């Protein structure tokens, strides 16, 4: 793969991760576990239950993928009560 100004970019091949298997290795809620990484970022899994106190991470973005159940996220600046 070509990068900037003809420099070669190395492609990193990643192994597949079974997220359900990783979640089955612990039972506690709100205890994130790192299960892999991509592009220099940690891939974490967590079990959640009940209401979550809003917070932010200035240096990261979060991605939520729900495997079982549902999640409602109310953005702080959404204007909703």
Buried (B, 14 or more C-beta within 10 A) or exposed (E): EEEEEEEEEEEEEEEEEEBEEBBEEEEEEEEEBEBBEEEEEEBBBEBEEEEEEEEEEEEEEEEEEEEEEEEEEEEEEEEEE
